[in-house]
Amino acid sequence: MKAGSGGTAHVNRFLCVPRAQFLGVTPQDIIDFGLEDATHPLTPVDIKRAKDALRHDPFIVAHPRWVAAIKQLLDMGVRAEQQALAKWGLNYVIGIFVA
């Protein structure tokens, strides 16, 4: 759980997942996996959330790779969902991308 209500701060230690990993399509994946034709333009809400994260989210600010990815996302002006990888077929998704 990345974010939530400040009212749950007292139970954060129970919600911690120290080895959690990002599961999704990064801006660099759009380039590396040729997904340019399977993207969606960033909405005003996407842009606001990205900029807010760069300015106010201590997790993002503390991780330079996340900062770089969000800046790349804003520069590109597009995003992609995981299903964009299906354009190469489901065997590609489970055999190449996940590996």
N, C-alpha and C positions, 0 to 999 in steps of 0.2 A: 504494500500500500504506500504510494508515494505521497499523497496529500489527503487531507481530510479536515474535519472540524477541529478547531482549537479546543473544543470541549472534550475531545478524546485524548488530550495530551497526557493525562494520568495513566493511560493504558498503552502508550506508545511502545514500551518495552515488550509487550505481548504481541504487537503487530509488526515487529521488526523481522525483516528477511534479509540477513546480511549477504547472502549469495545470490540474491535476485539479479536477473539479467534482463536487458532490454530485448523485447521480442517485437520486431516491427521492421519496417522499411526505412532506412536512413536516407537522407538526401544523397549521400555518396552511392548508396545502392541503386538509386535511380540511374545514375551514370554508369556504374560498373555492370549492371545487369540489363542495360538497354531498355529501361522502362519509360523513356521520355514520352512515348505515345500512350501511356497508361496512367498519366498523372491527372490531378485535379488542381485547378488554380487555388491558391490560398484565399480563404474568405477573410473579410475584415476581422472576424472573431479569431481566426487562426493567427493572424498577424498580431493582434492585440495580445493574445496569450503568449506568443513567442517573445514579444518585446517585454511583457511583464515578467516572464521567467528570467530573461537576461538581466533585468534590473532588480528584481525582488526575491527571487527564489534562491535561498542559501545553498541548496543542493546543486543547482545548475551552476551557480557562480563558483562553487568549489571544485567543479570538474571541467577542466579546459576542453576536453573532447566534446562534452555536451554543448558548451558555449560555441565551439566551432561548428558543430552540426546545426545548431539553431540559426546561426548567422548564415550558413550555407543555404539552409531552407529558405530564409528570408530573401537572400540574393537570387535564388532560383525562382521564387514566387510560386512554386508548386509543391504538392505533396503526393504521396502514393500510399495506397493501402496494401496490405499483405496479398490480397487477391490479385494484385497487378502481376505478380510473379507467375500466375497461372497462364498468362499468355504464352509461356514457354512449355506448358503442359504440367500436369501434376507430378509426373515422374521427375521432372526437372526440380520442382520445389522440394521434394523429399530426398532426392538423390544428389543434387548439386548445391542448392542454396543452403540447406540445413547442414550439410556436411561441412 
